[in-house]
Amino acid sequence: MRLILVEDEADLGAAIKQVLSHEAYVVDWFLDGTQAWQYLETGWTEYTLAIFDWMLPGVSGVELCRWLRDRQLTLPVLMLTAKDRMEEKIIGLDSGADDYLVKPFDMAELLARLRALQRRASYVGAMLTPQQQPRRLQVGSLTLNYSTHELTRQYSNGEKQVFSLTVKEFQLLEYFMRHPNQILSRDQIINQLWEIGAEPVSNVVAAQIRLLRRKLGEEDTESLIETIYGVGYRLNIQAADFC
């Protein structure tokens, strides 16, 4: 899950980013509203959620929300602000924000509100009830648990195996599971899983996939995560289901 954070308070922004990164979000943090606006306009990055501070240098969080909604973009937005008057909350929500959190706040509440926004977006997109939107992602025989950062793999003989994943392994496998049987290029993977400004070494994707295969006991095979030479990588759900 990739998230855009626009917060000009350096200490608060750093704290939020640290907490979210620990929860396996990839976070692009901007200190300036205008800079965030310019980056969003490129359409280069696919975001799952957005956190906008109300008062920002340049473009405000309210203006960022209006810009998104004017372009029919449904990116869920959580607004952060010191403004707690009802009239101001109404302005923020009417601008297109999906939720509102008044400073100071507890990080646990921030995470809970983000999870609620994700469930709401999943409900709208898939027309499922909230009870059908657990903190898990299941594709074929693979199930990711967002609370524990574990992967459960069901084998054709009825056995199950649980793997504990690092943050980057979790992010990588989640990205593949959200694009099953689709070839993902190295550039796509880097753009989605490494933050803006990060300059990973050229073989970082191959190295991470090699570590993930080893974790899943597939060090000498590509049955689950295939290399499509000269193009990229693909999660082979058929192979996963029949192991």
MARBALO-537079 format. One line per 5 residues: their letters; for each residue x, y negated, z negated of N, C-alpha, C, CB. Coordinates in steps of 0.05 Angstrom, whole numbers. Last residue first. Glycine has a CB too. Example, Ala and Ser with C-alpha at 12.3 -4.5 7.8 and 13.67 -1.06 7.14 Angstrom:
<rs>
sa> 257/45/-142/273/21/-143/258/-1/-157/282/12/-114 | 264/114/-156/246/90/-156/264/66/-156/226/89/-181
</rs>
This chain:
<rs>
cfdaa> 13/529/116/37/540/103/30/561/82/53/517/89 | -29/506/141/-25/534/145/1/545/133/-26/540/175 | -30/452/130/-53/468/123/-48/497/125/-76/461/140 | 18/432/152/14/431/123/-9/450/114/7/402/114 | 8/439/206/30/454/193/26/455/163/57/443/200
qinlr> -32/401/212/-38/429/218/-17/447/205/-38/434/248 | -6/353/200/-26/363/181/-32/393/187/-52/347/183 | 52/328/206/38/349/220/19/362/200/58/371/232 | 71/264/212/62/283/192/44/303/206/46/268/169 | 127/244/251/98/250/250/93/269/227/89/261/277
ygvgy> 173/193/276/166/216/259/136/219/258/178/212/230 | 204/174/337/198/169/309/192/195/294/175/150/306 | 234/174/388/209/159/383/204/153/354/185/176/394 | 279/205/392/278/181/409/253/164/404/280/189/437 | 243/262/372/269/250/379/265/227/399/287/271/391
iteil> 206/266/321/200/264/350/224/248/362/172/249/356 | 207/307/267/222/286/281/215/288/311/253/290/277 | 154/319/222/168/326/246/184/302/256/149/335/267 | 138/344/163/146/318/174/164/323/198/160/299/153 | 128/401/164/109/382/154/114/354/166/110/380/123
setde> 170/429/190/142/437/194/122/416/186/137/463/180 | 224/426/194/209/402/199/180/408/203/220/387/223 | 273/456/150/251/458/169/237/431/172/231/480/162 | 308/456/108/317/466/133/295/469/154/330/494/129 | 279/433/66/305/422/73/314/431/101/326/429/52
eglkr> 230/436/41/232/439/70/258/428/81/208/426/84 | 215/423/-11/226/450/-5/228/456/24/209/470/-18 | 202/372/-21/180/390/-15/189/418/-8/164/379/8 | 252/349/-27/235/350/-50/212/370/-46/223/322/-56 | 269/352/26/283/368/6/266/371/-19/310/355/-1
rllri> 235/315/49/234/343/58/247/361/37/248/346/85 | 254/269/22/227/278/18/223/307/26/207/260/33 | 306/265/42/302/269/13/274/280/8/307/243/-2 | 294/256/96/310/280/89/306/286/59/340/275/95 | 269/207/92/253/230/101/268/256/94/248/228/131
qaavv> 312/176/75/289/179/58/272/203/66/272/153/58 | 346/180/120/355/189/94/331/194/75/374/169/82 | 315/156/160/323/184/163/331/196/136/346/187/184 | 314/104/138/289/119/142/295/149/144/274/110/167 | 368/88/137/353/90/112/328/107/116/346/63/102
nsvpe> 406/78/176/396/106/173/379/110/149/420/125/172 | 417/24/173/405/34/197/393/62/194/425/35/220 | 398/-6/110/418/4/129/404/20/151/439/22/115 | 351/-60/103/360/-33/98/381/-24/119/337/-13/97 | 341/-117/82/357/-108/106/368/-80/101/380/-128/112
agiew> 286/-156/64/303/-133/59/317/-124/84/286/-110/47 | 253/-195/84/280/-203/75/298/-180/69/278/-221/52 | 195/-164/61/206/-184/78/234/-193/67/187/-209/81 | 205/-95/39/195/-122/36/208/-141/56/200/-132/8 | 187/-35/71/208/-51/59/199/-80/60/235/-48/75
lqnii> 143/-10/94/152/-1/68/175/-16/56/159/28/70 | 131/-32/144/109/-27/125/119/-22/97/92/-5/134 | 179/-37/171/162/-61/169/140/-57/148/149/-67/195 | 197/16/169/211/-5/155/194/-29/151/237/-13/171 | 158/40/203/161/49/175/176/27/159/177/75/174
qdrsl> 165/13/251/139/12/238/142/19/208/120/32/251 | 218/28/263/212/0/258/185/-3/244/212/-16/284 | 213/84/271/230/74/249/223/45/242/260/76/256 | 144/99/287/171/93/293/187/84/269/173/71/315 | 101/153/281/109/127/270/138/122/275/103/127/239
iqnph> 50/188/311/79/183/312/84/155/302/90/187/341 | 0/221/273/7/198/290/38/193/288/-8/172/280 | -17/259/238/-13/267/265/-6/244/284/-37/282/275 | -44/208/195/-38/236/201/-36/242/230/-59/254/188 | -36/158/165/-34/159/194/-28/188/202/-12/139/205
rmfye> -37/165/112/-57/146/122/-56/145/153/-53/118/111 | 7/197/106/-20/209/102/-42/190/111/-24/216/73 | 49/161/115/45/183/134/16/194/131/65/205/130 | 41/130/69/39/118/96/34/139/117/65/102/102 | 51/167/29/24/155/31/21/143/59/21/133/9
llqfe> 104/178/37/85/199/42/57/188/45/86/220/20 | 126/128/23/131/139/49/110/160/56/159/152/50 | 111/120/-30/103/101/-10/105/113/18/120/76/-11 | 136/165/-54/107/162/-55/97/143/-33/98/152/-82 | 189/152/-45/178/177/-33/148/176/-33/187/202/-50
kvtls> 192/105/-75/196/104/-46/186/129/-32/225/99/-39 | 183/126/-128/166/105/-116/168/104/-86/173/77/-127 | 187/198/-128/197/171/-134/179/151/-121/227/168/-125 | 141/249/-148/154/233/-128/165/207/-139/134/227/-106 | 132/315/-166/135/288/-177/152/272/-157/148/289/-205
fvqke> 88/363/-140/114/350/-137/113/322/-149/123/349/-108 | 57/425/-149/56/396/-155/85/385/-155/43/391/-183 | 23/474/-112/49/465/-123/47/435/-127/73/472/-104 | -19/532/-111/-15/503/-111/12/496/-122/-38/489/-128 | -43/588/-73/-26/576/-93/-25/545/-89/3/587/-91
gnsyq> -72/608/-31/-87/600/-54/-70/587/-76/-100/623/-66 | -45/616/15/-48/639/-2/-63/633/-28/-21/652/-8 | -40/566/37/-60/583/49/-65/608/32/-53/591/77 | -31/516/-15/-21/534/5/-43/554/14/4/550/-5 | -34/448/-30/-49/474/-31/-39/491/-8/-80/469/-29
rtleh> 2/404/-67/0/417/-41/-13/444/-45/28/420/-28 | 2/341/-97/-7/369/-100/-11/381/-72/-34/371/-116 | 46/293/-119/34/305/-95/26/334/-103/53/305/-71 | 43/237/-164/48/265/-158/34/273/-132/40/283/-182 | 34/190/-191/54/190/-170/62/219/-164/78/173/-177
tsynl> -8/185/-227/16/200/-236/39/200/-216/9/228/-242 | -46/154/-200/-40/150/-229/-14/162/-238/-63/160/-246 | -51/173/-149/-40/146/-153/-32/141/-182/-59/125/-143 | -36/232/-120/-48/221/-144/-35/194/-151/-46/241/-169 | -49/262/-59/-32/243/-74/-48/232/-97/-22/220/-56
tlsgv> -53/324/-30/-68/305/-47/-48/288/-62/-87/320/-66 | -59/365/27/-42/348/11/-59/328/-4/-22/333/29 | -87/394/64/-80/408/40/-63/391/21/-65/433/47 | -120/338/89/-115/367/93/-109/380/66/-92/371/112 | -110/289/46/-109/294/75/-102/323/79/-89/274/90
qlrrp> -130/246/-5/-128/274/4/-129/275/34/-150/291/-8 | -112/206/-56/-114/206/-27/-110/235/-18/-93/187/-14 | -142/181/-116/-127/201/-102/-131/197/-72/-136/230/-110 | -177/160/-155/-150/149/-151/-133/170/-138/-138/140/-179 | -239/168/-117/-221/171/-140/-194/159/-134/-219/201/-147
qqqpt> -293/155/-93/-268/141/-88/-249/143/-112/-273/111/-82 | -342/174/-104/-327/188/-84/-300/176/-78/-344/191/-59 | -363/138/-139/-355/163/-150/-339/180/-130/-379/179/-160 | -379/96/-104/-355/93/-121/-345/119/-133/-360/73/-143 | -397/128/-42/-404/118/-68/-378/114/-84/-423/137/-83
lmagv> -379/104/24/-379/124/3/-387/112/-23/-352/138/1 | -369/77/72/-396/81/63/-398/104/43/-414/86/87 | -319/62/87/-326/90/91/-354/96/83/-307/108/75 | -316/7/77/-306/18/102/-315/46/108/-276/18/101 | -340/0/27/-351/-14/50/-342/-1/76/-343/-43/50
ysarr> -306/33/-4/-334/38/-3/-347/25/21/-348/28/-29 | -257/8/3/-260/35/13/-290/42/16/-246/55/-5 | -267/-40/-23/-260/-41/6/-264/-13/18/-232/-51/10 | -275/-21/-75/-296/-35/-61/-292/-36/-31/-299/-64/-72 | -225/0/-87/-248/18/-86/-271/5/-71/-258/25/-114
qlarl> -194/-47/-84/-189/-25/-66/-213/-7/-64/-164/-9/-75 | -217/-76/-127/-218/-86/-100/-213/-65/-79/-198/-109/-96 | -202/-42/-169/-230/-46/-163/-234/-57/-135/-243/-65/-184 | -147/-48/-168/-158/-22/-162/-188/-24/-155/-155/-3/-187 | -144/-102/-182/-135/-94/-156/-146/-66/-149/-104/-93/-155
ralle> -164/-99/-235/-179/-114/-215/-170/-107/-186/-175/-144/-220 | -123/-69/-259/-150/-58/-258/-167/-72/-237/-163/-61/-285 | -79/-103/-254/-79/-78/-240/-107/-66/-237/-61/-58/-254 | -98/-145/-288/-91/-150/-260/-92/-124/-244/-64/-164/-257 | -100/-118/-337/-125/-128/-324/-121/-134/-295/-136/-153/-338
amdfp> -46/-110/-345/-64/-87/-343/-91/-94/-330/-69/-74/-371 | -27/-161/-351/-20/-146/-327/-38/-122/-323/9/-138/-328 | -71/-211/-374/-56/-187/-380/-51/-172/-355/-71/-169/-401 | -64/-282/-363/-78/-257/-361/-59/-234/-368/-91/-253/-333 | -76/-353/-374/-58/-329/-374/-75/-303/-374/-39/-329/-398
kvlyd> -110/-353/-311/-85/-352/-326/-90/-363/-354/-63/-367/-312 | -165/-314/-288/-156/-340/-300/-130/-335/-315/-178/-351/-318 | -183/-288/-227/-170/-282/-252/-157/-307/-263/-148/-259/-249 | -230/-263/-183/-220/-287/-195/-208/-280/-222/-242/-309/-198 | -247/-236/-118/-246/-235/-147/-230/-258/-157/-236/-208/-158
dagsd> -249/-250/-65/-265/-228/-74/-267/-225/-104/-255/-202/-62 | -253/-313/-32/-239/-296/-51/-259/-274/-61/-229/-312/-76 | -280/-348/0/-275/-322/11/-260/-303/-8/-259/-324/36 | -299/-395/-20/-278/-397/1/-271/-370/13/-252/-409/-11 | -332/-379/-60/-344/-388/-35/-324/-391/-13/-359/-414/-39
lgiik> -294/-371/-100/-308/-348/-89/-321/-355/-62/-330/-338/-109 | -277/-424/-109/-258/-403/-102/-272/-380/-89/-243/-394/-126 | -325/-449/-123/-310/-459/-100/-291/-437/-90/-294/-484/-107 | -337/-421/-170/-355/-419/-147/-341/-428/-122/-380/-436/-152 | -296/-438/-203/-298/-410/-196/-315/-406/-171/-309/-393/-219
eemrd> -311/-491/-208/-286/-485/-195/-285/-455/-186/-262/-491/-212 | -358/-487/-238/-359/-500/-212/-334/-493/-195/-361/-531/-214 | -340/-464/-286/-357/-449/-268/-357/-461/-240/-385/-448/-279 | -270/-471/-302/-297/-482/-301/-314/-467/-280/-296/-513/-294 | -218/-454/-301/-238/-436/-311/-266/-447/-313/-229/-426/-338
katlm> -156/-454/-270/-183/-467/-270/-203/-447/-280/-190/-478/-242 | -110/-429/-263/-115/-439/-290/-142/-452/-292/-93/-459/-298 | -113/-370/-221/-115/-398/-226/-118/-404/-256/-139/-410/-211 | -115/-325/-167/-104/-331/-193/-105/-361/-198/-74/-321/-196 | -158/-283/-131/-149/-310/-135/-139/-314/-164/-171/-331/-129
lvplt> -151/-230/-87/-154/-237/-116/-142/-264/-120/-140/-215/-134 | -181/-207/-29/-165/-228/-41/-172/-231/-70/-169/-255/-26 | -180/-159/24/-189/-166/-3/-170/-186/-17/-192/-141/-20 | -188/-176/91/-167/-170/71/-178/-178/43/-141/-184/77 | -219/-184/136/-232/-174/111/-212/-166/89/-249/-150/118
lqrdr> -224/-237/181/-206/-217/168/-217/-209/141/-177/-229/166 | -248/-276/211/-263/-251/207/-245/-229/196/-275/-242/233 | -225/-324/210/-216/-306/231/-227/-278/227/-185/-305/230 | -246/-347/165/-252/-360/191/-245/-342/214/-238/-387/193 | -221/-316/126/-249/-311/132/-258/-324/158/-266/-321/109
lwrcl> -168/-337/127/-173/-309/132/-202/-304/141/-167/-293/107 | -178/-391/115/-165/-384/140/-170/-355/147/-134/-390/138 | -199/-387/64/-216/-397/85/-204/-390/113/-220/-427/83 | -153/-370/37/-177/-353/38/-195/-361/61/-192/-355/11 | -119/-414/44/-111/-388/54/-135/-370/57/-90/-376/37
evgsv> -149/-452/15/-146/-455/44/-137/-429/57/-125/-478/50 | -142/-431/-37/-169/-434/-26/-167/-436/5/-183/-458/-38 | -87/-436/-43/-98/-410/-42/-126/-410/-30/-99/-397/-69 | -62/-490/0/-72/-479/-25/-83/-450/-21/-94/-497/-37 | -2/-507/33/-30/-497/36/-38/-483/10/-31/-476/59
gplmw> 41/-542/-6/31/-540/21/2/-531/22/49/-520/37 | 45/-505/-66/57/-525/-49/47/-521/-20/88/-524/-50 | -19/-488/-96/6/-480/-84/18/-504/-69/3/-457/-65 | -69/-465/-137/-53/-489/-132/-25/-480/-122/-50/-506/-157 | -85/-410/-136/-102/-431/-126/-85/-455/-117/-123/-440/-147
dfial> -49/-353/-111/-52/-374/-132/-69/-396/-120/-25/-384/-143 | -72/-293/-85/-65/-321/-80/-69/-337/-105/-83/-332/-57 | -59/-230/-64/-62/-245/-89/-53/-274/-83/-45/-233/-113 | -88/-179/-23/-74/-205/-25/-80/-217/-53/-84/-224/-3 | -80/-113/6/-91/-132/-13/-75/-158/-13/-91/-120/-42
tyetw> -57/-89/50/-79/-76/37/-94/-95/19/-70/-52/21 | -32/-113/113/-34/-114/84/-59/-100/74/-34/-143/74 | 12/-108/164/-14/-98/156/-15/-97/125/-20/-70/168 | 48/-159/198/47/-139/176/18/-133/169/62/-149/152 | 41/-195/239/62/-175/242/58/-152/222/89/-187/238
gtely> 11/-241/246/-3/-215/247/16/-191/248/-20/-214/271 | 26/-293/244/41/-276/263/26/-249/267/70/-271/254 | -4/-314/203/-12/-320/230/3/-302/251/-6/-349/236 | 25/-300/158/0/-286/163/-9/-290/192/-22/-296/144 | 67/-338/162/73/-309/165/47/-294/172/86/-298/140
qwaqt> 40/-385/154/54/-382/179/61/-352/183/81/-398/179 | 21/-376/102/2/-381/124/16/-375/150/-9/-410/123 | 69/-375/73/52/-351/74/33/-353/97/36/-348/48 | 86/-428/80/103/-406/90/86/-380/93/127/-401/71 | 45/-455/54/49/-459/82/65/-436/95/63/-486/87
gdlfw> 51/-438/0/27/-431/15/30/-434/45/4/-447/7 | 108/-410/-29/97/-433/-15/73/-424/2/118/-447/3 | 131/-364/-46/128/-386/-66/113/-410/-54/156/-395/-75 | 112/-297/-33/118/-324/-22/113/-345/-44/99/-330/2 | 129/-230/-30/123/-253/-47/131/-279/-34/137/-249/-75
dvvya> 105/-169/-14/118/-193/-1/109/-217/-17/110/-195/30 | 112/-106/-41/102/-133/-46/119/-153/-30/103/-139/-76 | 84/-44/-41/106/-59/-28/96/-88/-28/112/-49/2 | 67/-8/-100/60/-27/-80/86/-38/-67/43/-51/-92 | 81/26/-142/85/35/-114/73/17/-93/73/63/-111
ehslv> 83/5/-191/58/19/-184/58/28/-155/34/2/-190 | 129/-24/-189/129/0/-206/105/17/-200/130/-7/-235 | 110/-67/-160/129/-49/-148/131/-23/-163/157/-63/-147 | 77/-92/-199/65/-79/-175/84/-60/-161/56/-101/-156 | 116/-110/-236/95/-91/-244/83/-77/-220/73/-106/-259
qkiaa> 146/-144/-203/159/-122/-217/138/-101/-224/174/-131/-241 | 108/-183/-187/121/-166/-167/134/-141/-180/143/-182/-152 | 97/-206/-237/76/-192/-221/88/-173/-202/58/-212/-207 | 147/-229/-249/135/-209/-267/114/-193/-252/123/-222/-291 | 154/-265/-207/173/-243/-210/162/-221/-228/199/-254/-223
gldae> 111/-300/-216/112/-285/-192/131/-261/-194/121/-302/-169 | 125/-321/-266/101/-305/-264/102/-288/-238/76/-323/-263 | 173/-348/-253/173/-327/-274/148/-309/-271/173/-340/-302 | 155/-384/-212/176/-364/-207/175/-341/-227/203/-377/-207 | 97/-402/-186/110/-401/-212/130/-377/-211/89/-397/-236
devli> 72/-395/-138/95/-413/-139/108/-415/-166/86/-441/-131 | 50/-341/-101/51/-352/-128/76/-369/-131/50/-329/-150 | 23/-295/-64/31/-323/-60/28/-336/-87/14/-337/-38 | 33/-231/-40/31/-247/-65/40/-275/-59/46/-234/-88 | 8/-178/-4/20/-204/-2/13/-220/-27/10/-219/23
lrm> 22/-108/-3/8/-130/-15/23/-156/-11/3/-125/-45 | 13/-42/19/28/-67/21/11/-90/13/39/-71/50 | 17/24/0/0/0/0/18/-25/0/-19/0/-24
</rs>
